[in-house]
Amino acid sequence: MTHESQDTRGNPMKKERGENGLEKATFAGGCFWCLEAFFEELEGVIDVVSGYVGGHTKNPTYEEVCSGTTGHLEAVQVTFDPSRISYERLLELFWTQIDPFDEGGQFVDRGSQYATAIFVHDETQRALVNESKKRLELRLKKKIFTTILPFIKFYNAEDHHQNYNGICPVRYQAYKIGSGRERRLYELWNQK
């Protein structure tokens, strides 16, 4: 079943809620492999798909998105059971997986296709994201560059990008460490 609401410009926003009560959250935070691996481990998360969102090209390929010309960001779409994990909790955890102060990409990956964004599926999500972002900026006393955008269309990435950490664990770990992601996340979120 699809529920419609409107974004701040009056455009329709669709919220996908299955008959089973599952909801979706869509996050962009640099390389989708790393976000997918993180969210897959969470209790209450049913499915995580790597893909592309936010651009103007229909059915984009990885190469097209990497070129930076499609307007799409690498992202994950998380299907979750809100009775087991809340959207607010997913937001809290998302912030700890990105560098929200970097406006030029994430870690070693540079360019608009690696920017951070939260794509909201309805006005409830928008309000929760705005509140969460404001709280984080106040606490850290720094400007957050993560954008909040209406969800429109998500394109699944190619099959070889799905569950990359499970299919190619050695290459995935080499990328994750070599990208500087782990080191920067530790600096941001684990300092005393």
C-alpha positions as a Markdown table, in Angstrom:
| # | Residue | x | y | z |
|---|---|---|---|---|
| 1 | Met | 0.0 | 0.0 | 0.0 |
| 2 | Thr | 1.3 | 3.5 | -0.8 |
| 3 | His | 0.5 | 6.6 | 1.3 |
| 4 | Glu | 1.0 | 10.0 | -0.2 |
| 5 | Ser | 1.9 | 13.3 | 1.4 |
| 6 | Gln | 3.6 | 16.4 | 0.0 |
| 7 | Asp | 7.0 | 17.8 | 0.5 |
| 8 | Thr | 7.6 | 21.5 | 1.3 |
| 9 | Arg | 7.3 | 22.4 | -2.4 |
| 10 | Gly | 3.9 | 20.6 | -2.7 |
| 11 | Asn | 5.3 | 17.6 | -4.6 |
| 12 | Pro | 3.8 | 14.2 | -3.7 |
| 13 | Met | 5.9 | 12.1 | -1.3 |
| 14 | Lys | 5.1 | 8.4 | -1.1 |
| 15 | Lys | 5.6 | 6.3 | 1.9 |
| 16 | Glu | 5.8 | 2.6 | 1.2 |
| 17 | Arg | 4.3 | 0.5 | 4.0 |
| 18 | Gly | 3.6 | -3.1 | 3.3 |
| 19 | Glu | 0.6 | -4.9 | 4.7 |
| 20 | Asn | 3.1 | -6.5 | 7.1 |
| 21 | Gly | 3.8 | -3.1 | 8.7 |
| 22 | Leu | 7.4 | -2.8 | 7.4 |
| 23 | Glu | 8.8 | 0.6 | 6.5 |
| 24 | Lys | 11.6 | 2.0 | 4.5 |
| 25 | Ala | 14.5 | 4.4 | 5.2 |
| 26 | Thr | 16.9 | 5.6 | 2.5 |
| 27 | Phe | 20.4 | 6.9 | 3.4 |
| 28 | Ala | 23.3 | 8.1 | 1.4 |
| 29 | Gly | 26.7 | 8.0 | 3.2 |
| 30 | Gly | 29.5 | 7.5 | 0.8 |
| 31 | Cys | 30.3 | 4.0 | -0.4 |
| 32 | Phe | 27.1 | 1.9 | -0.3 |
| 33 | Trp | 29.0 | -1.3 | 0.5 |
| 34 | Cys | 29.9 | 0.0 | 4.0 |
| 35 | Leu | 26.4 | 1.3 | 4.9 |
| 36 | Glu | 24.8 | -1.9 | 3.6 |
| 37 | Ala | 27.1 | -4.1 | 5.8 |
| 38 | Phe | 26.4 | -2.0 | 8.8 |
| 39 | Phe | 22.6 | -1.9 | 8.5 |
| 40 | Glu | 22.4 | -5.6 | 7.7 |
| 41 | Glu | 23.6 | -6.4 | 11.2 |
| 42 | Leu | 20.9 | -4.5 | 13.0 |
| 43 | Glu | 18.1 | -6.4 | 14.8 |
| 44 | Gly | 14.8 | -5.4 | 13.2 |
| 45 | Val | 16.3 | -4.6 | 9.8 |
| 46 | Ile | 14.7 | -7.0 | 7.3 |
| 47 | Asp | 16.6 | -6.1 | 4.1 |
| 48 | Val | 19.2 | -3.6 | 2.9 |
| 49 | Val | 19.7 | -2.9 | -0.8 |
| 50 | Ser | 22.5 | -0.9 | -2.3 |
| 51 | Gly | 21.6 | 1.5 | -5.1 |
| 52 | Tyr | 21.3 | 5.0 | -6.5 |
| 53 | Val | 18.9 | 7.8 | -5.6 |
| 54 | Gly | 18.3 | 11.5 | -6.1 |
| 55 | Gly | 19.4 | 12.0 | -9.6 |
| 56 | His | 17.8 | 12.7 | -13.0 |
| 57 | Thr | 19.1 | 9.7 | -15.0 |
| 58 | Lys | 16.7 | 6.7 | -15.3 |
| 59 | Asn | 18.2 | 3.3 | -14.6 |
| 60 | Pro | 21.7 | 4.6 | -14.0 |
| 61 | Thr | 24.7 | 2.2 | -14.0 |
| 62 | Tyr | 27.5 | 2.3 | -11.5 |
| 63 | Glu | 29.9 | 3.8 | -14.1 |
| 64 | Glu | 27.4 | 6.6 | -14.9 |
| 65 | Val | 26.9 | 7.4 | -11.2 |
| 66 | Cys | 30.6 | 7.4 | -10.6 |
| 67 | Ser | 31.1 | 9.9 | -13.4 |
| 68 | Gly | 29.2 | 12.4 | -11.2 |
| 69 | Thr | 26.9 | 13.4 | -14.1 |
| 70 | Thr | 23.6 | 11.7 | -13.2 |
| 71 | Gly | 22.9 | 13.6 | -10.0 |
| 72 | His | 22.5 | 10.3 | -8.1 |
| 73 | Leu | 24.1 | 9.4 | -4.8 |
| 74 | Glu | 25.3 | 6.0 | -3.8 |
| 75 | Ala | 22.8 | 5.0 | -1.1 |
| 76 | Val | 21.1 | 2.1 | 0.7 |
| 77 | Gln | 17.4 | 1.4 | 1.1 |
| 78 | Val | 16.7 | -0.2 | 4.5 |
| 79 | Thr | 13.5 | -2.2 | 5.0 |
| 80 | Phe | 12.8 | -2.4 | 8.7 |
| 81 | Asp | 10.2 | -3.5 | 11.2 |
| 82 | Pro | 9.3 | -0.4 | 13.3 |
| 83 | Ser | 8.0 | -2.6 | 16.1 |
| 84 | Arg | 11.6 | -3.9 | 16.5 |
| 85 | Ile | 13.7 | -0.9 | 15.6 |
| 86 | Ser | 12.5 | 2.7 | 15.3 |
| 87 | Tyr | 13.3 | 5.1 | 12.5 |
| 88 | Glu | 14.7 | 7.4 | 15.2 |
| 89 | Arg | 17.2 | 4.7 | 16.2 |
| 90 | Leu | 18.2 | 4.1 | 12.5 |
| 91 | Leu | 18.9 | 7.9 | 12.3 |
| 92 | Glu | 21.0 | 7.8 | 15.4 |
| 93 | Leu | 23.1 | 5.0 | 14.0 |
| 94 | Phe | 23.3 | 6.5 | 10.5 |
| 95 | Trp | 25.0 | 9.6 | 11.9 |
| 96 | Thr | 27.7 | 7.4 | 13.5 |
| 97 | Gln | 28.5 | 5.8 | 10.1 |
| 98 | Ile | 29.3 | 9.0 | 8.2 |
| 99 | Asp | 31.3 | 12.2 | 8.5 |
| 100 | Pro | 28.4 | 14.7 | 8.3 |
| 101 | Phe | 30.9 | 17.7 | 8.3 |
| 102 | Asp | 32.4 | 16.7 | 4.9 |
| 103 | Glu | 30.6 | 18.4 | 2.0 |
| 104 | Gly | 32.9 | 17.0 | -0.7 |
| 105 | Gly | 32.2 | 13.3 | -0.4 |
| 106 | Gln | 33.1 | 10.7 | 2.2 |
| 107 | Phe | 36.5 | 9.6 | 3.3 |
| 108 | Val | 38.7 | 8.7 | 0.2 |
| 109 | Asp | 35.6 | 8.9 | -2.1 |
| 110 | Arg | 35.2 | 12.4 | -3.5 |
| 111 | Gly | 32.4 | 13.9 | -5.5 |
| 112 | Ser | 28.7 | 14.6 | -5.3 |
| 113 | Gln | 27.8 | 10.9 | -5.8 |
| 114 | Tyr | 29.4 | 10.2 | -2.4 |
| 115 | Ala | 27.7 | 13.1 | -0.5 |
| 116 | Thr | 25.6 | 12.3 | 2.6 |
| 117 | Ala | 21.9 | 12.7 | 2.5 |
| 118 | Ile | 18.7 | 11.3 | 4.1 |
| 119 | Phe | 15.8 | 10.8 | 1.7 |
| 120 | Val | 12.6 | 11.1 | 3.6 |
| 121 | His | 9.6 | 9.0 | 2.7 |
| 122 | Asp | 7.0 | 11.1 | 4.5 |
| 123 | Glu | 6.5 | 14.2 | 6.6 |
| 124 | Thr | 7.0 | 12.2 | 9.8 |
| 125 | Gln | 10.4 | 11.1 | 8.7 |
| 126 | Arg | 11.2 | 14.7 | 7.6 |
| 127 | Ala | 10.3 | 16.0 | 11.1 |
| 128 | Leu | 12.4 | 13.3 | 12.8 |
| 129 | Val | 15.4 | 14.0 | 10.6 |
| 130 | Asn | 15.2 | 17.7 | 11.1 |
| 131 | Glu | 15.0 | 17.3 | 14.8 |
| 132 | Ser | 17.9 | 14.8 | 14.9 |
| 133 | Lys | 20.1 | 17.0 | 12.7 |
| 134 | Lys | 19.4 | 20.1 | 14.8 |
| 135 | Arg | 20.2 | 18.2 | 18.0 |
| 136 | Leu | 23.5 | 16.9 | 16.6 |
| 137 | Glu | 24.6 | 20.4 | 15.4 |
| 138 | Leu | 23.8 | 21.8 | 18.8 |
| 139 | Arg | 25.7 | 19.1 | 20.6 |
| 140 | Leu | 28.8 | 19.2 | 18.4 |
| 141 | Lys | 28.6 | 22.9 | 17.6 |
| 142 | Lys | 29.4 | 22.3 | 13.9 |
| 143 | Lys | 27.5 | 22.7 | 10.7 |
| 144 | Ile | 26.2 | 19.4 | 9.3 |
| 145 | Phe | 26.3 | 19.2 | 5.5 |
| 146 | Thr | 24.1 | 16.1 | 5.2 |
| 147 | Thr | 21.1 | 17.1 | 3.1 |
| 148 | Ile | 17.4 | 16.1 | 3.7 |
| 149 | Leu | 15.6 | 15.4 | 0.5 |
| 150 | Pro | 12.2 | 13.9 | -0.5 |
| 151 | Phe | 12.4 | 10.3 | -1.6 |
| 152 | Ile | 11.3 | 9.9 | -5.2 |
| 153 | Lys | 12.8 | 6.8 | -6.9 |
| 154 | Phe | 15.5 | 4.3 | -5.8 |
| 155 | Tyr | 17.4 | 2.3 | -8.4 |
| 156 | Asn | 19.0 | -1.0 | -7.3 |
| 157 | Ala | 22.7 | -1.2 | -7.9 |
| 158 | Glu | 24.0 | -4.1 | -10.1 |
| 159 | Asp | 23.9 | -7.6 | -8.5 |
| 160 | His | 27.7 | -7.7 | -7.9 |
| 161 | His | 27.3 | -4.7 | -5.6 |
| 162 | Gln | 24.7 | -6.3 | -3.4 |
| 163 | Asn | 26.0 | -7.9 | -0.2 |
| 164 | Tyr | 29.5 | -7.1 | -1.3 |
| 165 | Asn | 30.9 | -7.6 | 2.2 |
| 166 | Gly | 29.6 | -11.2 | 2.2 |
| 167 | Ile | 30.5 | -12.0 | -1.4 |
| 168 | Cys | 34.0 | -10.4 | -1.4 |
| 169 | Pro | 35.0 | -10.1 | 2.3 |
| 170 | Val | 38.7 | -9.6 | 1.7 |
| 171 | Arg | 38.3 | -6.9 | -0.9 |
| 172 | Tyr | 35.6 | -5.3 | 1.2 |
| 173 | Gln | 37.8 | -5.1 | 4.3 |
| 174 | Ala | 40.7 | -3.8 | 2.3 |
| 175 | Tyr | 38.5 | -1.0 | 0.9 |
| 176 | Lys | 36.9 | -0.2 | 4.3 |
| 177 | Ile | 40.3 | 0.2 | 6.0 |
| 178 | Gly | 42.1 | 1.7 | 3.0 |
| 179 | Ser | 39.4 | 4.3 | 2.5 |
| 180 | Gly | 40.1 | 5.9 | 5.9 |
| 181 | Arg | 36.5 | 5.3 | 6.9 |
| 182 | Glu | 37.2 | 3.4 | 10.1 |
| 183 | Arg | 39.9 | 5.8 | 11.3 |
| 184 | Arg | 37.7 | 8.9 | 10.7 |
| 185 | Leu | 34.6 | 7.4 | 12.3 |
| 186 | Tyr | 36.7 | 6.6 | 15.3 |
| 187 | Glu | 38.0 | 10.2 | 15.5 |
| 188 | Leu | 34.4 | 11.6 | 15.2 |
| 189 | Trp | 32.4 | 9.3 | 17.4 |
| 190 | Asn | 34.7 | 7.5 | 19.8 |
| 191 | Gln | 36.8 | 10.3 | 21.2 |
| 192 | Lys | 36.5 | 10.9 | 25.0 |
